Amino acid sequence: RLSSQAATTTMAAKQVVAVMLALFSPLEVGGDVNAASINVALIGSFLDPAQFVQYLNTSWKFVPDTPIPSRDVLESVRAVVETSIDITNLTTNAELYQYTFTGYDEDDLKKIPAHFTVANVHQSGVPISE
């Protein structure tokens, strides 16, 4: 059972994931979003998207990281959330790597392709970039 402080921290982390996903949603062009454009997030298989989907105001399809998705699914991924750094190399169009803790080793950060924005959460509350 979570203490009230732990529950608040966990809720804040879910809200931060939602905020980061919203930032990486397709931009509207002339007030119209391409209907064929679907936001896909590759997430750790231990996550239940229902935990943070309530905080989203954009539509996302959540795909678990295990088993490894097919190549066409990996090509459609825009965000990688709460999963191994190594999986970022399997995605070709993803732009965001989100994790809810701080303290990456610099050698680990070098494993992430340069086109990614890396965001984590200091004490599961405030998003920061590495």
Stockholm file with secondary structure:
# STOCKHOLM 1.0

chainA/1-130         RLSSQAATTTMAAKQVVAVMLALFSPLEVGGDVNAASINVALIGSFLDPAQFVQYLNTSWKFVPDTPIPSRDVLESVRAVVETSIDITNLTTNAELYQYTFTGYDEDDLKKIPAHFTVANVHQSGVPISE
#=GR chainA/1-130 SS CCCHHHHHHHHHHHHHHHHHHHHTSCCCBTTBCCTTCCEEEEECTTCCTHHHHTTCSSCEEEEESSSCCCHHHHHHEEEEESSCGGGGGGCSSCCEEEESCCCCCHHHHTTSCTTCEEEEEETTTEEEEC
#=GC SS_cons         CCCHHHHHHHHHHHHHHHHHHHHTSCCCBTTBCCTTCCEEEEECTTCCTHHHHTTCSSCEEEEESSSCCCHHHHHHEEEEESSCGGGGGGCSSCCEEEESCCCCCHHHHTTSCTTCEEEEEETTTEEEEC
//
